[in-house]
């Protein structure tokens, strides 16, 4: 619809370009993917607002600016295999699918996983494979990955996920482990080590399944 196309253009021009999202392939993907198809019907009219959109079970579709900047950190190439952790209704995977060869979309909620499969099929996107499983464990069956996106704030980036990166692979996530804003962080594998750099401050909702367990010292 023309209304949604205009809103999509406004999102790209007003929320993304003005906030340091400059990768033209990514911007083109964000213009192509109809975000309104990946949110509940009740939210279609606000699909392009600059905030997280709530789904059931504490899940959400990430704010466009934060999502765009995280994906830009990944520097995805056409031949890459990407793991999308917490794919929700499939929007993030649909955008990534425009940038790489294959997306493995991991979802722990079976209802959301089925919704993602349906949304992606209806959008004629055939290079995304939606799989079910615990988000914090990643999906080692298809590792290594050139890029991993975590679709929400987490208290830390654990070795269970960075171990699934290929040489030179990147992982992008918002790390929020205390008061104050979260920190959009890019972790890069080099040999047996992983380097981390903070790229920008970011506020986004926590992704369920990554809660830290309390450790008791006797």
C-alpha positions in Angstrom: 0.0 0.0 0.0 1.1 3.5 -0.8 0.6 4.6 2.8 3.0 2.0 4.2 5.5 2.6 1.4 5.6 6.3 2.4 6.0 5.3 6.1 8.8 2.9 5.1 10.7 5.7 3.2 10.2 8.0 6.1 11.6 5.4 8.5 14.7 5.1 6.4 15.3 8.8 5.8 14.3 10.1 9.3 15.2 7.3 11.7 18.1 5.5 10.0 20.1 7.8 7.7 20.0 10.5 10.4 21.4 8.1 12.9 24.5 6.9 11.1 23.1 4.0 9.2 24.9 4.5 5.8 25.2 1.0 4.3 23.2 1.3 1.1 22.5 -2.4 0.7 21.1 -2.5 4.2 19.0 0.7 3.6 17.7 -0.9 0.4 16.7 -4.0 2.3 14.9 -2.0 4.9 13.0 -0.2 2.1 12.0 -3.5 0.4 10.8 -5.4 3.4 7.2 -4.5 4.5 7.5 -4.3 8.3 3.8 -4.0 8.6 3.4 -7.7 7.5 5.6 -8.9 10.4 3.7 -7.3 13.2 0.2 -8.2 14.6 -2.7 -6.6 12.8 -3.4 -4.4 15.7 0.1 -2.8 15.3 0.2 -2.4 11.5 -0.7 1.3 11.7 2.3 2.0 14.0 4.7 -0.5 12.4 7.2 2.2 11.5 7.4 4.2 14.8 10.8 4.6 16.4 10.3 2.2 19.3 10.1 -1.5 20.1 6.8 -3.0 19.2 5.4 -5.5 21.7 4.6 -9.1 20.9 3.2 -11.8 23.2 5.4 -13.4 25.9 7.6 -10.4 26.5 8.9 -10.4 23.0 9.1 -7.5 20.6 10.1 -6.3 17.2 13.2 -4.1 17.7 13.2 -0.4 17.2 14.3 0.3 13.6 17.3 2.6 14.5 18.8 0.1 17.0 18.2 -2.8 14.6 19.7 -1.0 11.7 22.8 0.0 13.5 23.3 -3.5 14.9 23.0 -5.1 11.5 25.4 -2.5 10.1 28.0 -3.6 12.7 27.8 -7.1 11.2 29.1 -5.9 7.8 27.2 -8.8 6.2 28.4 -9.9 2.7 26.4 -11.7 0.0 28.1 -15.1 0.6 27.7 -15.0 4.4 25.7 -17.5 6.6 24.0 -15.6 9.4 22.4 -16.7 12.7 19.5 -14.6 13.8 18.9 -15.3 17.5 15.3 -14.5 18.6 13.9 -14.0 15.1 10.4 -13.4 16.5 7.9 -12.9 13.7 10.7 -13.1 11.0 11.2 -9.4 10.2 14.9 -9.3 11.2 15.5 -12.5 9.2 13.7 -11.1 6.2 16.0 -8.0 6.2 19.2 -10.1 6.7 18.1 -12.5 3.9 18.4 -9.6 1.4 22.1 -9.2 2.5 23.5 -12.7 2.7 23.2 -16.2 1.2 21.5 -18.0 4.1 19.9 -17.1 7.4 19.4 -19.5 10.2 16.5 -18.0 12.3 16.5 -19.3 15.8 13.3 -19.0 17.9 12.4 -20.6 21.3 8.7 -19.8 21.1 7.0 -22.4 18.8 4.1 -20.1 18.1 6.4 -17.3 17.0 8.5 -19.7 15.0 5.5 -20.8 13.0 4.4 -17.2 12.5 7.9 -16.4 11.2 7.7 -19.3 8.7 4.4 -18.2 7.5 5.4 -14.5 7.1 8.6 -15.4 5.3 6.8 -17.8 2.9 4.2 -15.2 2.1 7.0 -12.7 1.4 8.6 -15.2 -1.0 11.8 -15.4 1.0 13.3 -18.8 0.6 16.9 -18.4 2.0 15.8 -18.4 5.7 15.5 -21.6 7.7 13.6 -21.2 11.0 14.6 -23.5 13.7 13.4 -24.1 17.3 15.6 -24.1 20.3 16.9 -22.2 23.4 18.2 -18.8 22.3 21.2 -18.7 24.7 22.7 -21.8 23.2 22.6 -20.6 19.6 22.4 -23.3 16.9 25.7 -25.1 16.7 24.4 -27.7 14.2 24.9 -25.2 11.4 27.9 -23.4 12.7 30.2 -21.7 12.0 28.5 -18.5 11.1 30.0 -15.4 9.5 27.6 -13.2 11.5 25.3 -13.6 14.5 22.6 -11.1 15.5 21.0 -11.2 19.0 17.6 -9.6 18.8 17.4 -7.9 22.1 19.4 -6.8 25.2 21.4 -9.5 27.0 23.5 -9.3 30.2 26.6 -10.7 28.5 27.9 -12.3 25.3 28.8 -15.8 26.3 31.3 -18.3 24.8 28.5 -20.6 23.8 27.7 -18.1 21.0 31.1 -16.7 20.1 32.3 -20.3 19.7 29.9 -20.6 16.8 31.6 -17.8 14.9 33.8 -18.5 11.8 37.2 -17.0 11.6 36.6 -13.2 11.2 33.0 -13.7 12.1 31.1 -10.9 13.9 28.4 -11.0 16.6 26.3 -7.9 17.4 24.2 -7.4 20.5 23.1 -4.9 23.0 24.8 -5.7 26.3 22.8 -4.4 29.4 24.3 -5.6 32.6 23.5 -2.8 35.0 22.0 0.6 35.4 22.3 3.1 32.5 21.9 2.6 28.8 22.8 -0.7 27.1 25.9 -0.9 24.9 25.7 -2.0 21.4 28.7 -4.4 21.2 30.4 -6.1 18.3 32.4 -9.3 19.1 34.9 -10.5 16.4 36.6 -13.9 16.2 40.3 -14.0 15.4 42.0 -17.3 15.8 41.3 -18.6 19.3 40.4 -15.2 20.6 37.4 -12.9 20.5 37.8 -9.1 20.6 34.9 -6.8 21.7 34.2 -3.2 21.0 31.4 -0.9 22.1 29.9 0.9 19.1 27.1 3.1 20.6 24.7 3.4 23.5 21.3 1.7 22.9 18.2 1.1 24.8 16.1 -2.0 23.8 14.1 -4.5 25.8 15.7 -7.7 27.2 15.6 -10.9 25.2 14.1 -13.6 27.4 16.3 -16.7 27.9 19.5 -14.9 28.7 19.0 -14.1 32.3 22.1 -14.4 34.5 21.9 -17.2 37.1 22.8 -16.1 40.7 26.1 -17.5 42.0 26.4 -18.1 45.6 29.8 -18.1 47.4 30.1 -20.1 50.6 
